[in-house]
Amino acid sequence: MLRSKISLEEFLEIKPKRRDFKWIEEEEKIRIIVPKFKSSIGKKFCRLLKRDVNFTVNLDRIGSEVWKMCDGEKKVNEILEHLERKFPQEKQLKERLFYYLYTLKRLNYIDFL
């Protein structure tokens, strides 16, 4: 488990890992299929109302690159270096990456190893 306050150096050494969601890559962009409910009751309720039991998260190009690299092997600093090479024109990549990883973790889409 990650402490609430860690240093920049410690964060750069973390290995983010995607949780077990189905995802699709189309034209360099990722779509993540996320279940609306974990319980069978919620799923049955959706089916009863003829609603989809999943929702789709559409990532932009940078978010898609990050998602693909969150394999539990690459460290945050490796992801950042990759983004800086692939998107040299983008500004504040480090801050954007940190906030994005924080958001993915808060949504329970990734774990930190």
PyMOL CGO cylinders between C-alpha atoms (Angstrom):
from pymol import cmd
from pymol.cgo import CYLINDER

trace = [
    CYLINDER, 0.00, 0.00, 0.00, 1.22, 3.49, -0.82, 0.3, 1, 1, 1, 1, 1, 1,
    CYLINDER, 1.22, 3.49, -0.82, 1.83, 5.94, 1.99, 0.3, 1, 1, 1, 1, 1, 1,
    CYLINDER, 1.83, 5.94, 1.99, -0.03, 9.23, 1.76, 0.3, 1, 1, 1, 1, 1, 1,
    CYLINDER, -0.03, 9.23, 1.76, 3.21, 11.24, 1.48, 0.3, 1, 1, 1, 1, 1, 1,
    CYLINDER, 3.21, 11.24, 1.48, 6.15, 10.00, -0.52, 0.3, 1, 1, 1, 1, 1, 1,
    CYLINDER, 6.15, 10.00, -0.52, 9.06, 11.79, -2.11, 0.3, 1, 1, 1, 1, 1, 1,
    CYLINDER, 9.06, 11.79, -2.11, 9.34, 12.52, -5.82, 0.3, 1, 1, 1, 1, 1, 1,
    CYLINDER, 9.34, 12.52, -5.82, 12.20, 10.03, -6.06, 0.3, 1, 1, 1, 1, 1, 1,
    CYLINDER, 12.20, 10.03, -6.06, 10.07, 7.31, -4.45, 0.3, 1, 1, 1, 1, 1, 1,
    CYLINDER, 10.07, 7.31, -4.45, 7.13, 8.03, -6.76, 0.3, 1, 1, 1, 1, 1, 1,
    CYLINDER, 7.13, 8.03, -6.76, 9.34, 7.80, -9.84, 0.3, 1, 1, 1, 1, 1, 1,
    CYLINDER, 9.34, 7.80, -9.84, 10.32, 4.26, -8.77, 0.3, 1, 1, 1, 1, 1, 1,
    CYLINDER, 10.32, 4.26, -8.77, 6.73, 3.00, -8.44, 0.3, 1, 1, 1, 1, 1, 1,
    CYLINDER, 6.73, 3.00, -8.44, 5.50, 0.47, -10.98, 0.3, 1, 1, 1, 1, 1, 1,
    CYLINDER, 5.50, 0.47, -10.98, 1.85, 1.13, -11.92, 0.3, 1, 1, 1, 1, 1, 1,
    CYLINDER, 1.85, 1.13, -11.92, -0.13, -1.95, -12.97, 0.3, 1, 1, 1, 1, 1, 1,
    CYLINDER, -0.13, -1.95, -12.97, -3.45, -2.01, -14.80, 0.3, 1, 1, 1, 1, 1, 1,
    CYLINDER, -3.45, -2.01, -14.80, -6.28, -3.82, -13.05, 0.3, 1, 1, 1, 1, 1, 1,
    CYLINDER, -6.28, -3.82, -13.05, -7.95, -6.62, -14.92, 0.3, 1, 1, 1, 1, 1, 1,
    CYLINDER, -7.95, -6.62, -14.92, -10.26, -4.65, -17.21, 0.3, 1, 1, 1, 1, 1, 1,
    CYLINDER, -10.26, -4.65, -17.21, -11.03, -5.47, -20.81, 0.3, 1, 1, 1, 1, 1, 1,
    CYLINDER, -11.03, -5.47, -20.81, -9.59, -2.80, -23.11, 0.3, 1, 1, 1, 1, 1, 1,
    CYLINDER, -9.59, -2.80, -23.11, -9.50, -2.19, -26.82, 0.3, 1, 1, 1, 1, 1, 1,
    CYLINDER, -9.50, -2.19, -26.82, -7.00, -0.23, -28.88, 0.3, 1, 1, 1, 1, 1, 1,
    CYLINDER, -7.00, -0.23, -28.88, -8.31, 1.60, -31.95, 0.3, 1, 1, 1, 1, 1, 1,
    CYLINDER, -8.31, 1.60, -31.95, -6.28, 4.15, -33.91, 0.3, 1, 1, 1, 1, 1, 1,
    CYLINDER, -6.28, 4.15, -33.91, -3.73, 4.68, -31.11, 0.3, 1, 1, 1, 1, 1, 1,
    CYLINDER, -3.73, 4.68, -31.11, -6.47, 5.28, -28.54, 0.3, 1, 1, 1, 1, 1, 1,
    CYLINDER, -6.47, 5.28, -28.54, -7.65, 2.99, -25.77, 0.3, 1, 1, 1, 1, 1, 1,
    CYLINDER, -7.65, 2.99, -25.77, -11.20, 2.23, -24.70, 0.3, 1, 1, 1, 1, 1, 1,
    CYLINDER, -11.20, 2.23, -24.70, -11.51, 0.60, -21.28, 0.3, 1, 1, 1, 1, 1, 1,
    CYLINDER, -11.51, 0.60, -21.28, -14.61, -1.48, -20.55, 0.3, 1, 1, 1, 1, 1, 1,
    CYLINDER, -14.61, -1.48, -20.55, -15.51, -1.02, -16.88, 0.3, 1, 1, 1, 1, 1, 1,
    CYLINDER, -15.51, -1.02, -16.88, -18.26, -2.98, -15.09, 0.3, 1, 1, 1, 1, 1, 1,
    CYLINDER, -18.26, -2.98, -15.09, -20.85, -0.75, -13.44, 0.3, 1, 1, 1, 1, 1, 1,
    CYLINDER, -20.85, -0.75, -13.44, -21.38, -3.23, -10.60, 0.3, 1, 1, 1, 1, 1, 1,
    CYLINDER, -21.38, -3.23, -10.60, -19.39, -6.00, -8.95, 0.3, 1, 1, 1, 1, 1, 1,
    CYLINDER, -19.39, -6.00, -8.95, -22.41, -7.71, -7.43, 0.3, 1, 1, 1, 1, 1, 1,
    CYLINDER, -22.41, -7.71, -7.43, -24.74, -9.97, -9.35, 0.3, 1, 1, 1, 1, 1, 1,
    CYLINDER, -24.74, -9.97, -9.35, -27.72, -7.99, -8.00, 0.3, 1, 1, 1, 1, 1, 1,
    CYLINDER, -27.72, -7.99, -8.00, -26.51, -4.82, -9.72, 0.3, 1, 1, 1, 1, 1, 1,
    CYLINDER, -26.51, -4.82, -9.72, -25.91, -6.68, -12.96, 0.3, 1, 1, 1, 1, 1, 1,
    CYLINDER, -25.91, -6.68, -12.96, -29.37, -8.25, -12.82, 0.3, 1, 1, 1, 1, 1, 1,
    CYLINDER, -29.37, -8.25, -12.82, -30.90, -4.83, -12.16, 0.3, 1, 1, 1, 1, 1, 1,
    CYLINDER, -30.90, -4.83, -12.16, -29.17, -3.44, -15.28, 0.3, 1, 1, 1, 1, 1, 1,
    CYLINDER, -29.17, -3.44, -15.28, -30.41, -6.33, -17.38, 0.3, 1, 1, 1, 1, 1, 1,
    CYLINDER, -30.41, -6.33, -17.38, -33.92, -5.89, -16.00, 0.3, 1, 1, 1, 1, 1, 1,
    CYLINDER, -33.92, -5.89, -16.00, -33.86, -2.23, -17.07, 0.3, 1, 1, 1, 1, 1, 1,
    CYLINDER, -33.86, -2.23, -17.07, -32.23, -3.23, -20.39, 0.3, 1, 1, 1, 1, 1, 1,
    CYLINDER, -32.23, -3.23, -20.39, -29.14, -1.19, -19.56, 0.3, 1, 1, 1, 1, 1, 1,
    CYLINDER, -29.14, -1.19, -19.56, -25.56, -2.09, -20.31, 0.3, 1, 1, 1, 1, 1, 1,
    CYLINDER, -25.56, -2.09, -20.31, -23.74, -3.67, -17.35, 0.3, 1, 1, 1, 1, 1, 1,
    CYLINDER, -23.74, -3.67, -17.35, -20.54, -1.86, -18.39, 0.3, 1, 1, 1, 1, 1, 1,
    CYLINDER, -20.54, -1.86, -18.39, -19.48, 1.63, -19.29, 0.3, 1, 1, 1, 1, 1, 1,
    CYLINDER, -19.48, 1.63, -19.29, -16.68, 2.66, -21.62, 0.3, 1, 1, 1, 1, 1, 1,
    CYLINDER, -16.68, 2.66, -21.62, -13.82, 4.99, -20.73, 0.3, 1, 1, 1, 1, 1, 1,
    CYLINDER, -13.82, 4.99, -20.73, -12.28, 6.65, -23.80, 0.3, 1, 1, 1, 1, 1, 1,
    CYLINDER, -12.28, 6.65, -23.80, -8.66, 7.73, -23.32, 0.3, 1, 1, 1, 1, 1, 1,
    CYLINDER, -8.66, 7.73, -23.32, -6.84, 10.38, -25.32, 0.3, 1, 1, 1, 1, 1, 1,
    CYLINDER, -6.84, 10.38, -25.32, -3.49, 9.65, -27.03, 0.3, 1, 1, 1, 1, 1, 1,
    CYLINDER, -3.49, 9.65, -27.03, -1.35, 10.45, -23.99, 0.3, 1, 1, 1, 1, 1, 1,
    CYLINDER, -1.35, 10.45, -23.99, -3.64, 8.61, -21.58, 0.3, 1, 1, 1, 1, 1, 1,
    CYLINDER, -3.64, 8.61, -21.58, -3.64, 5.63, -23.95, 0.3, 1, 1, 1, 1, 1, 1,
    CYLINDER, -3.64, 5.63, -23.95, 0.17, 5.54, -24.00, 0.3, 1, 1, 1, 1, 1, 1,
    CYLINDER, 0.17, 5.54, -24.00, 0.25, 5.62, -20.20, 0.3, 1, 1, 1, 1, 1, 1,
    CYLINDER, 0.25, 5.62, -20.20, -2.38, 2.88, -19.94, 0.3, 1, 1, 1, 1, 1, 1,
    CYLINDER, -2.38, 2.88, -19.94, -0.41, 0.57, -22.24, 0.3, 1, 1, 1, 1, 1, 1,
    CYLINDER, -0.41, 0.57, -22.24, 2.74, 1.10, -20.18, 0.3, 1, 1, 1, 1, 1, 1,
    CYLINDER, 2.74, 1.10, -20.18, 1.07, 0.39, -16.82, 0.3, 1, 1, 1, 1, 1, 1,
    CYLINDER, 1.07, 0.39, -16.82, 2.09, -3.26, -16.99, 0.3, 1, 1, 1, 1, 1, 1,
    CYLINDER, 2.09, -3.26, -16.99, 3.60, -3.60, -13.51, 0.3, 1, 1, 1, 1, 1, 1,
    CYLINDER, 3.60, -3.60, -13.51, 7.09, -3.76, -15.03, 0.3, 1, 1, 1, 1, 1, 1,
    CYLINDER, 7.09, -3.76, -15.03, 7.79, -0.17, -16.05, 0.3, 1, 1, 1, 1, 1, 1,
    CYLINDER, 7.79, -0.17, -16.05, 8.49, 2.47, -13.44, 0.3, 1, 1, 1, 1, 1, 1,
    CYLINDER, 8.49, 2.47, -13.44, 6.89, 5.91, -13.47, 0.3, 1, 1, 1, 1, 1, 1,
    CYLINDER, 6.89, 5.91, -13.47, 10.20, 7.46, -14.56, 0.3, 1, 1, 1, 1, 1, 1,
    CYLINDER, 10.20, 7.46, -14.56, 10.34, 5.10, -17.57, 0.3, 1, 1, 1, 1, 1, 1,
    CYLINDER, 10.34, 5.10, -17.57, 6.79, 6.05, -18.53, 0.3, 1, 1, 1, 1, 1, 1,
    CYLINDER, 6.79, 6.05, -18.53, 7.67, 9.73, -18.21, 0.3, 1, 1, 1, 1, 1, 1,
    CYLINDER, 7.67, 9.73, -18.21, 10.77, 9.34, -20.40, 0.3, 1, 1, 1, 1, 1, 1,
    CYLINDER, 10.77, 9.34, -20.40, 8.71, 7.53, -23.04, 0.3, 1, 1, 1, 1, 1, 1,
    CYLINDER, 8.71, 7.53, -23.04, 6.08, 10.30, -23.04, 0.3, 1, 1, 1, 1, 1, 1,
    CYLINDER, 6.08, 10.30, -23.04, 8.75, 13.01, -23.34, 0.3, 1, 1, 1, 1, 1, 1,
    CYLINDER, 8.75, 13.01, -23.34, 10.18, 11.24, -26.41, 0.3, 1, 1, 1, 1, 1, 1,
    CYLINDER, 10.18, 11.24, -26.41, 6.81, 10.53, -28.05, 0.3, 1, 1, 1, 1, 1, 1,
    CYLINDER, 6.81, 10.53, -28.05, 5.18, 13.90, -27.27, 0.3, 1, 1, 1, 1, 1, 1,
    CYLINDER, 5.18, 13.90, -27.27, 8.03, 16.45, -27.20, 0.3, 1, 1, 1, 1, 1, 1,
    CYLINDER, 8.03, 16.45, -27.20, 5.67, 19.35, -27.94, 0.3, 1, 1, 1, 1, 1, 1,
    CYLINDER, 5.67, 19.35, -27.94, 3.47, 18.69, -24.90, 0.3, 1, 1, 1, 1, 1, 1,
    CYLINDER, 3.47, 18.69, -24.90, 3.90, 20.92, -21.88, 0.3, 1, 1, 1, 1, 1, 1,
    CYLINDER, 3.90, 20.92, -21.88, 3.93, 19.89, -18.21, 0.3, 1, 1, 1, 1, 1, 1,
    CYLINDER, 3.93, 19.89, -18.21, 4.05, 16.18, -19.01, 0.3, 1, 1, 1, 1, 1, 1,
    CYLINDER, 4.05, 16.18, -19.01, 5.43, 15.27, -15.59, 0.3, 1, 1, 1, 1, 1, 1,
    CYLINDER, 5.43, 15.27, -15.59, 2.63, 17.03, -13.72, 0.3, 1, 1, 1, 1, 1, 1,
    CYLINDER, 2.63, 17.03, -13.72, 0.01, 15.67, -16.09, 0.3, 1, 1, 1, 1, 1, 1,
    CYLINDER, 0.01, 15.67, -16.09, 1.37, 12.13, -15.74, 0.3, 1, 1, 1, 1, 1, 1,
    CYLINDER, 1.37, 12.13, -15.74, 1.43, 12.31, -11.94, 0.3, 1, 1, 1, 1, 1, 1,
    CYLINDER, 1.43, 12.31, -11.94, -2.13, 13.63, -11.76, 0.3, 1, 1, 1, 1, 1, 1,
    CYLINDER, -2.13, 13.63, -11.76, -3.33, 11.06, -14.31, 0.3, 1, 1, 1, 1, 1, 1,
    CYLINDER, -3.33, 11.06, -14.31, -1.78, 8.17, -12.37, 0.3, 1, 1, 1, 1, 1, 1,
    CYLINDER, -1.78, 8.17, -12.37, -3.29, 9.55, -9.16, 0.3, 1, 1, 1, 1, 1, 1,
    CYLINDER, -3.29, 9.55, -9.16, -6.71, 9.66, -10.85, 0.3, 1, 1, 1, 1, 1, 1,
    CYLINDER, -6.71, 9.66, -10.85, -6.38, 6.12, -12.23, 0.3, 1, 1, 1, 1, 1, 1,
    CYLINDER, -6.38, 6.12, -12.23, -5.42, 4.89, -8.76, 0.3, 1, 1, 1, 1, 1, 1,
    CYLINDER, -5.42, 4.89, -8.76, -8.29, 6.77, -7.09, 0.3, 1, 1, 1, 1, 1, 1,
    CYLINDER, -8.29, 6.77, -7.09, -10.73, 5.21, -9.59, 0.3, 1, 1, 1, 1, 1, 1,
    CYLINDER, -10.73, 5.21, -9.59, -9.21, 1.81, -8.80, 0.3, 1, 1, 1, 1, 1, 1,
    CYLINDER, -9.21, 1.81, -8.80, -8.15, 1.25, -12.43, 0.3, 1, 1, 1, 1, 1, 1,
    CYLINDER, -8.15, 1.25, -12.43, -4.49, 0.67, -11.47, 0.3, 1, 1, 1, 1, 1, 1,
    CYLINDER, -4.49, 0.67, -11.47, -2.45, -0.50, -8.51, 0.3, 1, 1, 1, 1, 1, 1,
    CYLINDER, -2.45, -0.50, -8.51, 0.99, 0.70, -7.48, 0.3, 1, 1, 1, 1, 1, 1,
    CYLINDER, 0.99, 0.70, -7.48, 3.65, -1.95, -6.98, 0.3, 1, 1, 1, 1, 1, 1,
]
cmd.load_cgo(trace, "trace")
